[in-house]
Amino acid sequence: MMEKLSDRLVKFGFTRYEARVYVSLISIRVGSARDVQELTGIPRGRVYDVLEGLVQKGFAGVTKGTPTLYSATDVQETFSRLKIDYARVCDSLAADLIKIEQKVTAKTLTSQSYELHTEWALENQIQSLFRRCRNEMVVLCTNPSTAKKYESDFKTLARRVRLYIIVDDPARFSDFPLKLYTGDQDIGTIFLGTKAPDGVTERVPDLMIFSDEKETLSVVRSGDAIGGIMVTNGIFGKYFQRSILRHLNRS
C-alpha cells in the first residue's frame, strides 16, 4: 500500500525519497528522523535533507527538541491548498501560451507556398496533412493506384473528420471501399482533367488535398518525375474547398 501511494506521489511531482518519507510520516503521525529512517530504509544522511525539504514545501511540520520530531501537515488542508496553487499556475501558464499562440497566428495569416521535389518530401507532407486535419478534408484524385496507396489513411480519416473523395470516373475506382463523389462539369474541367466544351483537356494534378480550409497540397506526376506545391493559410484554399463542395454530385 505504501509503495503504491509513493508511486502515485512521484507521478504528482514528489521525488522518490520525498514520497516514501511523506507516506511514512502520515502512517506514524509523529516521529523522529531515526523513526522515518528505520521505516523507509533511506540513508540517515538523506532523511534529514528530505524531511527539511518537506517542511519547506509545507507538507510537514517540525517540533524542535531532543529528538526533533516531524509530522505531516493536515492532508485535506494541504491538498486543498495545492489544488488552488496548481489552478493558479495553470491559468497563468495558459494565458502566457495563448499570447504566444496569438502572436504566431497573426504572423502566419498571410499565404505561404513552397515546392516539393522529392517523393520523400511529398509523402512527409501528405502524412502531416492527414494528422493535422481536424474537421474536414476534400480529396480530388485521378489515379486509382494513388487512392489505393492511401486507402488505410482515408479509412482512419473518415472515422474522425468529414471526408470527401472526388474522382473523375468512379468505374476506374470500382474496388475502392469508401464512398466516392463526382463533381459537375466545372470540377471536372478545372480539377479532374475531363474535356472542356471546346475539347481541350488540361494537365491536372494526380492528387489534390484541401484540409480544414487552411492547407492545400497538389501532386503532379509526369513520367518518372513527381512534384508538388504546398499552400498554407491561403484564402484561395478556403474558397476552393467550399466551392468544390457546392459543385458535388451527391446522388
C-alpha positions as CSV (number, residue, x, y, z in Angstrom):
1,M,0.0,0.0,0.0
2,M,2.8,2.4,1.0
3,E,4.7,1.6,-2.2
4,K,1.7,2.3,-4.4
5,L,1.0,5.6,-2.7
6,S,4.6,6.5,-3.1
7,D,4.4,5.8,-6.8
8,R,1.4,8.0,-7.2
9,L,3.1,10.8,-5.3
10,V,6.1,10.5,-7.7
11,K,3.7,11.0,-10.6
12,F,2.4,14.0,-8.8
13,G,5.9,15.6,-8.6
14,F,7.5,14.2,-5.5
15,T,11.0,12.7,-5.6
16,R,11.1,9.0,-4.8
17,Y,12.6,9.8,-1.3
18,E,10.1,12.6,-0.6
19,A,7.2,10.3,-1.4
20,R,8.4,7.5,0.8
21,V,9.1,9.9,3.7
22,Y,5.8,11.7,3.4
23,V,3.8,8.4,3.4
24,S,5.7,7.2,6.4
25,L,5.0,10.4,8.3
26,I,1.3,10.1,7.7
27,S,1.4,6.4,8.8
28,I,3.2,7.1,12.1
29,R,1.7,10.6,12.7
30,V,4.7,11.9,14.6
31,G,8.3,10.6,14.5
32,S,12.0,11.4,14.6
33,A,14.4,11.2,11.7
34,R,15.5,7.9,13.1
35,D,11.9,6.6,13.1
36,V,11.5,7.6,9.5
37,Q,14.9,6.1,8.5
38,E,14.0,2.8,10.1
39,L,10.6,2.7,8.4
40,T,11.8,3.7,4.9
41,G,15.3,2.4,4.7
42,I,16.5,5.7,3.3
43,P,20.1,6.5,4.3
44,R,20.3,8.6,7.6
45,G,22.1,11.5,6.0
46,R,19.4,11.8,3.2
47,V,16.5,11.5,5.6
48,Y,17.3,14.8,7.3
49,D,17.5,16.6,4.0
50,V,14.3,15.1,2.7
51,L,12.4,16.0,5.9
52,E,13.6,19.6,5.8
53,G,12.6,19.8,2.2
54,L,9.1,18.6,3.0
55,V,8.9,21.2,5.8
56,Q,9.9,24.0,3.5
57,K,7.3,22.9,0.9
58,G,4.5,22.8,3.5
59,F,4.0,19.0,3.6
60,A,5.4,18.5,7.1
61,G,5.8,20.3,10.4
62,V,8.7,20.2,12.8
63,T,8.9,20.4,16.6
64,K,12.5,21.2,17.8
65,G,13.7,19.2,20.8
66,T,15.7,16.1,21.6
67,P,15.0,14.4,19.4
68,T,13.5,16.8,16.8
69,L,10.1,15.4,15.8
70,Y,8.3,15.7,12.4
71,S,4.7,15.2,11.4
72,A,2.7,15.5,8.2
73,T,0.6,18.6,7.9
74,D,-3.2,18.0,7.6
75,V,-3.7,16.1,4.4
76,Q,-7.0,17.6,3.4
77,E,-5.9,21.2,4.0
78,T,-2.6,20.6,2.3
79,F,-4.1,19.2,-0.9
80,S,-6.9,21.8,-1.0
81,R,-4.1,24.4,-1.0
82,L,-2.3,22.6,-3.7
83,K,-5.4,22.5,-5.9
84,I,-5.7,26.2,-5.6
85,D,-2.0,26.8,-6.2
86,Y,-1.9,24.5,-9.3
87,A,-5.1,26.0,-10.7
88,R,-3.5,29.5,-10.4
89,V,-0.3,28.3,-12.1
90,C,-2.2,26.5,-14.9
91,D,-4.3,29.6,-15.5
92,S,-1.2,31.8,-15.7
93,L,0.7,29.4,-17.9
94,A,-2.3,29.0,-20.3
95,A,-2.6,32.8,-20.5
96,D,1.0,33.2,-21.5
97,L,0.9,30.3,-24.0
98,I,-2.2,31.8,-25.6
99,K,-0.4,35.1,-26.1
100,I,2.4,33.3,-27.9
101,E,-0.1,31.4,-30.0
102,Q,-1.9,34.6,-31.0
103,K,1.3,36.2,-32.0
104,V,2.3,33.2,-34.1
105,T,-1.2,33.1,-35.7
106,A,-1.0,36.8,-36.5
107,K,2.3,36.3,-38.3
108,T,1.1,33.3,-40.4
109,L,-2.2,34.7,-41.6
110,T,-0.6,35.5,-45.0
111,S,-0.5,32.8,-47.6
112,Q,2.7,30.8,-47.8
113,S,3.6,28.3,-50.6
114,Y,6.6,26.1,-51.4
115,E,7.5,23.5,-53.9
116,L,8.2,19.8,-53.1
117,H,10.5,18.0,-55.4
118,T,11.1,14.5,-53.9
119,E,8.9,11.5,-53.1
120,W,10.0,11.7,-49.5
121,A,9.1,15.4,-49.1
122,L,5.7,14.8,-50.7
123,E,5.0,11.7,-48.5
124,N,6.0,13.6,-45.4
125,Q,3.7,16.5,-46.2
126,I,0.8,14.2,-47.1
127,Q,1.0,12.3,-43.8
128,S,1.4,15.6,-41.9
129,L,-1.8,16.8,-43.5
130,F,-3.6,13.7,-42.5
131,R,-2.5,14.1,-38.9
132,R,-3.3,17.8,-38.7
133,C,-6.8,17.6,-40.2
134,R,-9.4,18.3,-37.5
135,N,-12.7,18.9,-39.2
136,E,-12.9,18.4,-43.0
137,M,-10.8,17.2,-45.9
138,V,-11.6,17.3,-49.6
139,V,-9.5,15.0,-51.8
140,L,-9.5,15.1,-55.6
141,C,-7.9,12.0,-57.2
142,T,-7.4,11.0,-60.8
143,N,-5.2,7.9,-60.2
144,P,-6.7,4.7,-58.8
145,S,-3.3,3.5,-57.6
146,T,-2.8,6.7,-55.6
147,A,-6.2,6.2,-53.9
148,K,-5.3,2.6,-53.1
149,K,-2.0,3.7,-51.6
150,Y,-3.7,5.9,-49.1
151,E,-6.8,3.6,-48.5
152,S,-5.9,2.9,-44.9
153,D,-5.2,6.6,-44.2
154,F,-8.5,7.6,-45.7
155,K,-10.4,5.0,-43.6
156,T,-8.8,6.4,-40.5
157,L,-9.7,10.0,-41.5
158,A,-13.3,9.0,-42.3
159,R,-13.8,7.9,-38.7
160,R,-12.9,11.3,-37.3
161,V,-13.5,14.1,-39.9
162,R,-15.8,14.8,-42.8
163,L,-14.1,13.3,-45.8
164,Y,-15.0,13.8,-49.4
165,I,-13.0,11.9,-52.0
166,I,-13.8,13.1,-55.5
167,V,-12.8,11.2,-58.6
168,D,-13.1,11.7,-62.4
169,D,-14.6,8.3,-63.2
170,P,-15.9,6.0,-60.4
171,A,-15.8,3.0,-62.7
172,R,-12.0,3.2,-62.6
173,F,-12.1,3.1,-58.7
174,S,-14.6,0.2,-58.5
175,D,-12.7,-1.7,-55.8
176,F,-12.2,1.3,-53.5
177,P,-14.1,0.7,-50.3
178,L,-15.1,4.2,-49.2
179,K,-17.8,6.5,-50.6
180,L,-16.6,8.4,-53.7
181,Y,-18.1,11.6,-55.2
182,T,-18.1,13.1,-58.6
183,G,-18.4,16.7,-59.5
184,D,-20.2,18.8,-62.1
185,Q,-18.6,20.0,-65.3
186,D,-16.7,22.8,-63.6
187,I,-15.0,20.5,-61.2
188,G,-14.3,18.0,-64.0
189,T,-12.8,20.6,-66.2
190,I,-10.8,22.6,-63.6
191,F,-9.6,19.9,-61.3
192,L,-10.0,16.4,-62.8
193,G,-8.9,16.9,-66.4
194,T,-12.2,16.0,-68.2
195,K,-12.6,17.6,-71.5
196,A,-14.0,21.1,-71.6
197,P,-16.7,22.0,-74.1
198,D,-14.0,23.2,-76.6
199,G,-12.4,19.7,-76.4
200,V,-9.3,20.8,-74.5
201,T,-8.0,18.7,-71.6
202,E,-5.8,20.5,-69.2
203,R,-2.9,18.8,-67.4
204,V,-4.2,18.2,-63.8
205,P,-2.7,17.0,-60.5
206,D,-2.6,13.3,-59.7
207,L,-3.8,14.2,-56.2
208,M,-5.2,17.4,-54.6
209,I,-5.9,17.7,-50.9
210,F,-7.8,20.6,-49.2
211,S,-7.6,20.4,-45.4
212,D,-9.7,22.4,-42.9
213,E,-9.9,25.3,-45.4
214,K,-6.3,26.2,-44.4
215,E,-3.9,24.0,-46.4
216,T,-3.8,22.8,-49.9
217,L,-1.4,20.2,-51.5
218,S,-1.2,19.4,-55.2
219,V,0.8,16.4,-56.5
220,V,1.7,16.1,-60.2
221,R,3.4,13.2,-61.9
222,S,5.0,13.3,-65.3
223,G,6.5,10.0,-66.3
224,D,9.0,9.1,-63.5
225,A,9.1,12.7,-62.3
226,I,7.0,13.9,-59.4
227,G,6.5,17.3,-57.8
228,G,4.1,19.2,-55.6
229,I,3.0,22.5,-54.3
230,M,2.0,23.1,-50.7
231,V,0.0,26.2,-49.8
232,T,-0.8,27.2,-46.2
233,N,-3.2,29.8,-44.8
234,G,-4.3,30.8,-48.3
235,I,-7.7,32.4,-48.9
236,F,-7.9,30.5,-52.2
237,G,-7.8,27.2,-50.3
238,K,-10.9,28.2,-48.3
239,Y,-12.7,29.4,-51.4
240,F,-11.9,26.3,-53.5
241,Q,-12.8,23.9,-50.7
242,R,-16.2,25.5,-50.2
243,S,-16.8,25.9,-53.9
244,I,-15.9,22.2,-54.7
245,L,-18.4,21.0,-52.1
246,R,-21.1,23.2,-53.7
247,H,-20.5,21.5,-57.0
248,L,-20.6,17.9,-55.9
249,N,-23.0,15.4,-57.3
250,R,-24.4,14.0,-54.1
251,S,-26.9,11.5,-55.6
